[in-house]
Amino acid sequence: MREQSVFDYLTEKLAEQRTIIIESLTKGELLHTEYVKLCGSLRGLEYAEDLIKDLAKRMEESDE
């Protein structure tokens, strides 16, 4: 598996999880504690995606 395809795969899986969480949030049926937990999960997913993008960029630059 190429390095870029690994990054694409991870980014895709993070996006799928984000969609699931957003769907849960938009239903408006969550308890406050569940809402807070899912908001934290979204922040974590965003952080992970940023790390993956940064790593992909660094690897691309090191190949040049």
Backbone atoms as SQL, in Angstrom:
CREATE TABLE atoms (id INTEGER PRIMARY KEY, chain TEXT, resi INTEGER, resn TEXT, atom TEXT, x REAL, y REAL, z REAL);
INSERT INTO atoms VALUES
  (1, 'A', 1, 'MET', 'N', 0.846, -1.182, 0.000),
  (2, 'A', 1, 'MET', 'CA', 0.000, 0.000, 0.000),
  (3, 'A', 1, 'MET', 'C', 0.888, 1.241, 0.000),
  (4, 'A', 2, 'ARG', 'N', 0.668, 2.129, -0.934),
  (5, 'A', 2, 'ARG', 'CA', 1.442, 3.372, -1.014),
  (6, 'A', 2, 'ARG', 'C', 1.200, 4.226, 0.228),
  (7, 'A', 3, 'GLU', 'N', 2.167, 5.053, 0.573),
  (8, 'A', 3, 'GLU', 'CA', 2.038, 5.922, 1.739),
  (9, 'A', 3, 'GLU', 'C', 0.838, 6.851, 1.623),
  (10, 'A', 4, 'GLN', 'N', 0.655, 7.448, 0.464),
  (11, 'A', 4, 'GLN', 'CA', -0.454, 8.387, 0.297),
  (12, 'A', 4, 'GLN', 'C', -1.800, 7.682, 0.451),
  (13, 'A', 5, 'SER', 'N', -1.899, 6.464, -0.035),
  (14, 'A', 5, 'SER', 'CA', -3.158, 5.755, 0.089),
  (15, 'A', 5, 'SER', 'C', -3.453, 5.425, 1.550),
  (16, 'A', 6, 'VAL', 'N', -2.419, 5.229, 2.358),
  (17, 'A', 6, 'VAL', 'CA', -2.619, 5.019, 3.793),
  (18, 'A', 6, 'VAL', 'C', -3.213, 6.282, 4.406),
  (19, 'A', 7, 'PHE', 'N', -2.679, 7.434, 4.040),
  (20, 'A', 7, 'PHE', 'CA', -3.194, 8.690, 4.555),
  (21, 'A', 7, 'PHE', 'C', -4.631, 8.917, 4.093),
  (22, 'A', 8, 'ASP', 'N', -4.898, 8.603, 2.848),
  (23, 'A', 8, 'ASP', 'CA', -6.259, 8.736, 2.323),
  (24, 'A', 8, 'ASP', 'C', -7.226, 7.838, 3.080),
  (25, 'A', 9, 'TYR', 'N', -6.806, 6.611, 3.340),
  (26, 'A', 9, 'TYR', 'CA', -7.637, 5.671, 4.067),
  (27, 'A', 9, 'TYR', 'C', -7.960, 6.192, 5.469),
  (28, 'A', 10, 'LEU', 'N', -6.936, 6.648, 6.180),
  (29, 'A', 10, 'LEU', 'CA', -7.149, 7.155, 7.531),
  (30, 'A', 10, 'LEU', 'C', -8.057, 8.383, 7.532),
  (31, 'A', 11, 'THR', 'N', -7.826, 9.278, 6.606),
  (32, 'A', 11, 'THR', 'CA', -8.648, 10.478, 6.506),
  (33, 'A', 11, 'THR', 'C', -10.100, 10.115, 6.205),
  (34, 'A', 12, 'GLU', 'N', -10.306, 9.150, 5.339),
  (35, 'A', 12, 'GLU', 'CA', -11.657, 8.699, 4.999),
  (36, 'A', 12, 'GLU', 'C', -12.365, 8.113, 6.222),
  (37, 'A', 13, 'LYS', 'N', -11.658, 7.295, 6.994),
  (38, 'A', 13, 'LYS', 'CA', -12.250, 6.681, 8.182),
  (39, 'A', 13, 'LYS', 'C', -12.589, 7.735, 9.237),
  (40, 'A', 14, 'LEU', 'N', -11.731, 8.724, 9.382),
  (41, 'A', 14, 'LEU', 'CA', -12.016, 9.818, 10.321),
  (42, 'A', 14, 'LEU', 'C', -13.252, 10.598, 9.871),
  (43, 'A', 15, 'ALA', 'N', -13.369, 10.836, 8.579),
  (44, 'A', 15, 'ALA', 'CA', -14.535, 11.551, 8.049),
  (45, 'A', 15, 'ALA', 'C', -15.818, 10.752, 8.272),
  (46, 'A', 16, 'GLU', 'N', -15.739, 9.432, 8.111),
  (47, 'A', 16, 'GLU', 'CA', -16.916, 8.594, 8.355),
  (48, 'A', 16, 'GLU', 'C', -17.349, 8.691, 9.818),
  (49, 'A', 17, 'GLN', 'N', -16.392, 8.635, 10.721),
  (50, 'A', 17, 'GLN', 'CA', -16.715, 8.735, 12.145),
  (51, 'A', 17, 'GLN', 'C', -17.284, 10.107, 12.480),
  (52, 'A', 18, 'ARG', 'N', -16.727, 11.152, 11.870),
  (53, 'A', 18, 'ARG', 'CA', -17.232, 12.513, 12.082),
  (54, 'A', 18, 'ARG', 'C', -18.692, 12.603, 11.647),
  (55, 'A', 19, 'THR', 'N', -19.024, 12.015, 10.519),
  (56, 'A', 19, 'THR', 'CA', -20.394, 12.036, 10.013),
  (57, 'A', 19, 'THR', 'C', -21.343, 11.346, 10.991),
  (58, 'A', 20, 'ILE', 'N', -20.932, 10.212, 11.525),
  (59, 'A', 20, 'ILE', 'CA', -21.758, 9.495, 12.495),
  (60, 'A', 20, 'ILE', 'C', -22.016, 10.356, 13.727),
  (61, 'A', 21, 'ILE', 'N', -20.975, 11.009, 14.213),
  (62, 'A', 21, 'ILE', 'CA', -21.117, 11.850, 15.406),
  (63, 'A', 21, 'ILE', 'C', -22.014, 13.041, 15.114),
  (64, 'A', 22, 'ILE', 'N', -21.814, 13.689, 13.983),
  (65, 'A', 22, 'ILE', 'CA', -22.627, 14.856, 13.633),
  (66, 'A', 22, 'ILE', 'C', -24.098, 14.470, 13.506),
  (67, 'A', 23, 'GLU', 'N', -24.364, 13.311, 12.932),
  (68, 'A', 23, 'GLU', 'CA', -25.748, 12.846, 12.824),
  (69, 'A', 23, 'GLU', 'C', -26.365, 12.658, 14.206),
  (70, 'A', 24, 'SER', 'N', -25.601, 12.130, 15.138),
  (71, 'A', 24, 'SER', 'CA', -26.085, 11.959, 16.507),
  (72, 'A', 24, 'SER', 'C', -26.370, 13.311, 17.159),
  (73, 'A', 25, 'LEU', 'N', -25.480, 14.263, 16.923),
  (74, 'A', 25, 'LEU', 'CA', -25.646, 15.592, 17.522),
  (75, 'A', 25, 'LEU', 'C', -26.862, 16.322, 16.963),
  (76, 'A', 26, 'THR', 'N', -27.102, 16.185, 15.678),
  (77, 'A', 26, 'THR', 'CA', -28.180, 16.953, 15.050),
  (78, 'A', 26, 'THR', 'C', -29.569, 16.407, 15.364),
  (79, 'A', 27, 'LYS', 'N', -29.642, 15.197, 15.877),
  (80, 'A', 27, 'LYS', 'CA', -30.947, 14.653, 16.257),
  (81, 'A', 27, 'LYS', 'C', -31.522, 15.375, 17.471),
  (82, 'A', 28, 'GLY', 'N', -30.650, 15.954, 18.292),
  (83, 'A', 28, 'GLY', 'CA', -31.102, 16.713, 19.448),
  (84, 'A', 28, 'GLY', 'C', -31.680, 15.862, 20.557),
  (85, 'A', 29, 'GLU', 'N', -31.317, 14.601, 20.619),
  (86, 'A', 29, 'GLU', 'CA', -31.874, 13.693, 21.614),
  (87, 'A', 29, 'GLU', 'C', -30.847, 13.251, 22.655),
  (88, 'A', 30, 'LEU', 'N', -29.750, 13.960, 22.760),
  (89, 'A', 30, 'LEU', 'CA', -28.664, 13.547, 23.649),
  (90, 'A', 30, 'LEU', 'C', -28.784, 14.208, 25.015),
  (91, 'A', 31, 'LEU', 'N', -28.333, 13.493, 26.021),
  (92, 'A', 31, 'LEU', 'CA', -28.167, 14.099, 27.334),
  (93, 'A', 31, 'LEU', 'C', -26.950, 15.017, 27.267),
  (94, 'A', 32, 'HIS', 'N', -26.868, 15.945, 28.189),
  (95, 'A', 32, 'HIS', 'CA', -25.755, 16.905, 28.185),
  (96, 'A', 32, 'HIS', 'C', -24.405, 16.189, 28.232),
  (97, 'A', 33, 'THR', 'N', -24.287, 15.161, 29.052),
  (98, 'A', 33, 'THR', 'CA', -23.001, 14.455, 29.160),
  (99, 'A', 33, 'THR', 'C', -22.628, 13.775, 27.844),
  (100, 'A', 34, 'GLU', 'N', -23.617, 13.233, 27.145),
  (101, 'A', 34, 'GLU', 'CA', -23.352, 12.613, 25.844),
  (102, 'A', 34, 'GLU', 'C', -22.927, 13.666, 24.831),
  (103, 'A', 35, 'TYR', 'N', -23.592, 14.813, 24.868),
  (104, 'A', 35, 'TYR', 'CA', -23.268, 15.922, 23.965),
  (105, 'A', 35, 'TYR', 'C', -21.815, 16.364, 24.167),
  (106, 'A', 36, 'VAL', 'N', -21.447, 16.553, 25.421),
  (107, 'A', 36, 'VAL', 'CA', -20.083, 16.990, 25.734),
  (108, 'A', 36, 'VAL', 'C', -19.071, 15.952, 25.254),
  (109, 'A', 37, 'LYS', 'N', -19.369, 14.685, 25.485),
  (110, 'A', 37, 'LYS', 'CA', -18.459, 13.610, 25.054),
  (111, 'A', 37, 'LYS', 'C', -18.282, 13.617, 23.537),
  (112, 'A', 38, 'LEU', 'N', -19.376, 13.749, 22.798),
  (113, 'A', 38, 'LEU', 'CA', -19.289, 13.738, 21.334),
  (114, 'A', 38, 'LEU', 'C', -18.572, 14.975, 20.800),
  (115, 'A', 39, 'CYS', 'N', -18.766, 16.107, 21.449),
  (116, 'A', 39, 'CYS', 'CA', -18.031, 17.311, 21.036),
  (117, 'A', 39, 'CYS', 'C', -16.528, 17.101, 21.226),
  (118, 'A', 40, 'GLY', 'N', -16.152, 16.468, 22.324),
  (119, 'A', 40, 'GLY', 'CA', -14.747, 16.144, 22.555),
  (120, 'A', 40, 'GLY', 'C', -14.225, 15.175, 21.515),
  (121, 'A', 41, 'SER', 'N', -15.056, 14.219, 21.139),
  (122, 'A', 41, 'SER', 'CA', -14.664, 13.266, 20.095),
  (123, 'A', 41, 'SER', 'C', -14.417, 13.978, 18.777),
  (124, 'A', 42, 'LEU', 'N', -15.275, 14.942, 18.452),
  (125, 'A', 42, 'LEU', 'CA', -15.081, 15.714, 17.212),
  (126, 'A', 42, 'LEU', 'C', -13.764, 16.473, 17.241),
  (127, 'A', 43, 'ARG', 'N', -13.441, 17.054, 18.393),
  (128, 'A', 43, 'ARG', 'CA', -12.159, 17.751, 18.514),
  (129, 'A', 43, 'ARG', 'C', -10.999, 16.787, 18.315),
  (130, 'A', 44, 'GLY', 'N', -11.116, 15.591, 18.879),
  (131, 'A', 44, 'GLY', 'CA', -10.071, 14.586, 18.721),
  (132, 'A', 44, 'GLY', 'C', -9.905, 14.144, 17.283),
  (133, 'A', 45, 'LEU', 'N', -11.020, 13.964, 16.590),
  (134, 'A', 45, 'LEU', 'CA', -10.958, 13.584, 15.177),
  (135, 'A', 45, 'LEU', 'C', -10.298, 14.681, 14.347),
  (136, 'A', 46, 'GLU', 'N', -10.628, 15.923, 14.651),
  (137, 'A', 46, 'GLU', 'CA', -10.025, 17.040, 13.926),
  (138, 'A', 46, 'GLU', 'C', -8.515, 17.088, 14.169),
  (139, 'A', 47, 'TYR', 'N', -8.117, 16.869, 15.408),
  (140, 'A', 47, 'TYR', 'CA', -6.703, 16.863, 15.750),
  (141, 'A', 47, 'TYR', 'C', -5.979, 15.737, 15.007),
  (142, 'A', 48, 'ALA', 'N', -6.578, 14.547, 15.003),
  (143, 'A', 48, 'ALA', 'CA', -5.971, 13.408, 14.308),
  (144, 'A', 48, 'ALA', 'C', -5.836, 13.691, 12.817),
  (145, 'A', 49, 'GLU', 'N', -6.863, 14.285, 12.230),
  (146, 'A', 49, 'GLU', 'CA', -6.794, 14.606, 10.796),
  (147, 'A', 49, 'GLU', 'C', -5.699, 15.626, 10.515),
  (148, 'A', 50, 'ASP', 'N', -5.569, 16.613, 11.382),
  (149, 'A', 50, 'ASP', 'CA', -4.497, 17.599, 11.215),
  (150, 'A', 50, 'ASP', 'C', -3.120, 16.939, 11.285),
  (151, 'A', 51, 'LEU', 'N', -2.948, 16.003, 12.220),
  (152, 'A', 51, 'LEU', 'CA', -1.675, 15.296, 12.329),
  (153, 'A', 51, 'LEU', 'C', -1.377, 14.482, 11.075),
  (154, 'A', 52, 'ILE', 'N', -2.385, 13.815, 10.545),
  (155, 'A', 52, 'ILE', 'CA', -2.200, 13.009, 9.340),
  (156, 'A', 52, 'ILE', 'C', -1.823, 13.897, 8.159),
  (157, 'A', 53, 'LYS', 'N', -2.515, 15.018, 8.015),
  (158, 'A', 53, 'LYS', 'CA', -2.198, 15.940, 6.916),
  (159, 'A', 53, 'LYS', 'C', -0.780, 16.479, 7.049),
  (160, 'A', 54, 'ASP', 'N', -0.389, 16.817, 8.283),
  (161, 'A', 54, 'ASP', 'CA', 0.954, 17.338, 8.514),
  (162, 'A', 54, 'ASP', 'C', 2.003, 16.278, 8.194),
  (163, 'A', 55, 'LEU', 'N', 1.776, 15.049, 8.633),
  (164, 'A', 55, 'LEU', 'CA', 2.717, 13.971, 8.349),
  (165, 'A', 55, 'LEU', 'C', 2.824, 13.706, 6.852),
  (166, 'A', 56, 'ALA', 'N', 1.701, 13.693, 6.153),
  (167, 'A', 56, 'ALA', 'CA', 1.701, 13.479, 4.709),
  (168, 'A', 56, 'ALA', 'C', 2.497, 14.573, 4.002),
  (169, 'A', 57, 'LYS', 'N', 2.304, 15.801, 4.454),
  (170, 'A', 57, 'LYS', 'CA', 3.039, 16.928, 3.851),
  (171, 'A', 57, 'LYS', 'C', 4.534, 16.798, 4.099),
  (172, 'A', 58, 'ARG', 'N', 4.901, 16.446, 5.333),
  (173, 'A', 58, 'ARG', 'CA', 6.309, 16.300, 5.667),
  (174, 'A', 58, 'ARG', 'C', 6.967, 15.180, 4.854),
  (175, 'A', 59, 'MET', 'N', 6.255, 14.074, 4.702),
  (176, 'A', 59, 'MET', 'CA', 6.802, 12.955, 3.929),
  (177, 'A', 59, 'MET', 'C', 6.942, 13.327, 2.462),
  (178, 'A', 60, 'GLU', 'N', 5.977, 14.071, 1.944),
  (179, 'A', 60, 'GLU', 'CA', 6.043, 14.514, 0.548),
  (180, 'A', 60, 'GLU', 'C', 7.224, 15.448, 0.346),
  (181, 'A', 61, 'GLU', 'N', 7.430, 16.363, 1.293),
  (182, 'A', 61, 'GLU', 'CA', 8.546, 17.311, 1.188),
  (183, 'A', 61, 'GLU', 'C', 9.889, 16.592, 1.323),
  (184, 'A', 62, 'SER', 'N', 9.957, 15.547, 2.129),
  (185, 'A', 62, 'SER', 'CA', 11.224, 14.839, 2.302),
  (186, 'A', 62, 'SER', 'C', 11.583, 14.007, 1.074),
  (187, 'A', 63, 'ASP', 'N', 10.589, 13.676, 0.259),
  (188, 'A', 63, 'ASP', 'CA', 10.829, 12.922, -0.980),
  (189, 'A', 63, 'ASP', 'C', 11.372, 13.812, -2.093),
  (190, 'A', 64, 'GLU', 'N', 11.203, 15.108, -1.954),
  (191, 'A', 64, 'GLU', 'CA', 11.625, 16.036, -3.033),
  (192, 'A', 64, 'GLU', 'C', 13.083, 16.302, -3.027);
